[in-house]
Amino acid sequence: MTYILGVNAGFGVFHDPAACLVDGHGRVLAFIEEERLNRVRHSPGVKAPALAVDRCLETAGIKAADVDAVAVGWDEPRMSDRHGTHWHYDSPRHLLSQLGFYERRLPDLQFVPHHQAHAASAFHASPYHQAAVLVVDGNGEDECISIYRARRGEPLVRLDRWPQVFSLGHLYEAASHWLGLGRRGAGKTMGLAAYGGGQDMPDPGWLTIGWDGLVSTLGTDTSQDYDATKDRWRKRIRRFAGAAGPAQPIGKLDTDPNAVKVAAAAQATVETVMSWMAGQARTMTGITHLCIAGGVGLNCAANGRLPGPLYVPPVPHDAGVALGAAWSLAAPREPTVFHAYTGGWPGPLPAGTDSATTHELDPDRVADLLADGRIVGVCRGRSEAGPRALCHRSFLASPVTAGMRQRMNSLKRREPWRPFGPVTHADPGLWEPAGHLERYMIGATRLTAKGAAAVPAVAHADGTTRPQRLDRGQEDFVATVLDALVQRGHPPVLLNTSLNGPGEPLVETTEQALRCARRLGADALVTDHALLLIKREQTAAAA
C-alpha cells in the first residue's frame, strides 16, 4: 500500500496547519487540523502540525516509516529563502523531523505551490469530470487570485493569476480589524454586512472592474506582499469610514451605521469581484462547472450569489492545502464527492463523571428534548473537516421560535446579531435550493416566506440562511431524530451550530464535549452510545 501525507506546513504557514493522509488511489484515510488537537483556534505560528500528522497515522493504523511521500502545500524552498533561511541539502531532513519523521529512511519530500494545492483540493473533492477552478485567498507565494483548468487524469493548468494588491483576503481582514473583530474575524464581518441590506451604500472603490479587467486602488506593483499592503488597506478603510473605529462596542455593532457601512462595503466588494472572477474562469476554460478554493471560499454570502453548477469543499481555507498537496501526488481517478467526516474518533465517556447522568441513546427522547426547547450537543463519529459543524460536533436546537437565536447566542457567548444555519435531511421547501453548497453549510440562500415564518431562529437580517442538507446514510442518528420531530408536528429542520465556546476550535473528544456543554449551559449531550443529561438541568430536561 502506498501512503501519501499532505501538510499545510513550513515558512508559508501563518494559520490553520493541518495534515491529510491518502492512499495511492487518492482515498482519504484521515484529515485533521492541528487546532483540534492543541486546542488553539487557527494554531497561529505553528509551522509543523506534528500532532495532526501523528493523529492521521494513528487513525490509519500505520507508522511514520510506512509513509512513502510527504507533500507540502507551499513552495517551501522559495518561502524559506524569503524568510532569510537558505534552503540547503539538509533542509528536507530538518522539516521532516519537525513533522515526526526520524527514521534513517525518510519519505520523499515534495512541494506543491500553494494555489495549485488549493485548486487540487477543490476539484478532486468535487463530482465533476472537468471544471474551471477559481482560487481566492489572502496570498500564495506571490498571487492572491488564480484560475485553473482541471480535467480528470490530466495536470491542473493555471491560466491566469493576480498579485497581492488585488487581495480580497487582505482587504476583508483590514475591514475586520477596523471593526474590532480581529484578523480572523471574517465570519463575523460577513454576518454584520447583512444589516446593510436594502440601504444605499456608497461604493468605496477599493477593487473595481474596469474596461481592461480588475482595478485595485493600491495600484499594480507586483512586488507588494502582505506586510506592504495591510497598512495601506487599513488607511483606506479609515478614510472611507471617516473614523478610527466603530462608535459602538462589538455586541452592538449592528446598531452602528458606520460599522455596518464598512462591513457591507467589504462584502459588496467581495461579491462583485467573485462574480466577475467566476465569469472569467468559465470563459477562459470554456467549462461551466466551477470549483472554488482559498480562504475567501468560506464567504457563504458570496458563494450563494454565484450561479451554478458550483462546488466548494468544506476546507477551502489554508488547512485544505494539506488535502490538495496529497492529491497532487495521488489524485482520485473517478469523481467522488468528498466525505467530510475524516477526523478523529471522540473516544469513550470520561470515567467517573458526576456532571451528567447516562441514559440509553433513544432518538425519540432526544426529539422530545429538542421539541421542548432544549439545547442538545452532539459528539458522534469522526470529526468534520473544516470549520463548519456538520452534526458530528454540533449544538442542535429547535428553530421554530425566534427566541432560540438569542438563547443560543447567549449560551455560546456570541454577539447577539450573529446568525445561525439549519440542518435537514429532506427538502422542506423552506429555502431556495443551493445545490452542492448545502453539503457543508458553505453557501447562503434565501428563505421562502414559508421558511421565514416556520424557522425564524435561522433567518438572518437579510432574509437568507446557510443550510446543511444531510445525504441519505450520511448521519443516520440525526436523520432519525428529524423524522421523530416530524411525527410531532415539527418541521424536518434543526438549528445547527458548532460545539465550542468563544475563541475555541470545535471539540474533538467526548470529554471535551461534555466539559464544554456543561460549562456553557447546554441541556444534554449525545455520544456514540449514550444520551447524557447535564445534571444542572437534569430535572427539567427529564420532565
Secondary structure by P-SEA (a helix, b strand, c coil): cbbbbbbccccccccccbbbbbccccccccccccccccccccccccccaaaaaaaaaaaaccccccccbbbbccaaaaaaaaaccccccaaaaaaaaaaccccccccbbbbccaaaaaaaaccccccccbbbbbbbcccccccccbbbbbbccccccccccccccccaaaaaaaaaaaacccccaaaaaaaaaccccccccccccccccccccccccccccccccccccaaaaaaaaaaaacccccccccccccccaaaaaaaaaaaaaaaaaaaaaaaaaaaaacccbbbbbcccccaaaaaaaccccccccccccccaaaaaaaaaacccccccccccccccccccccccccccccccccaaaaaaaaaabbbbbbbcccccccccccccbbbbbbccccaaaaaaaaaaccccccccccccccccccccccccccccccccccccaaaaaccccccccccbbbbbbbcccccaaaaaaaaaaaaacccccccccccccccccccccaaaaaaaaaaaccccccccccccccccccccccc
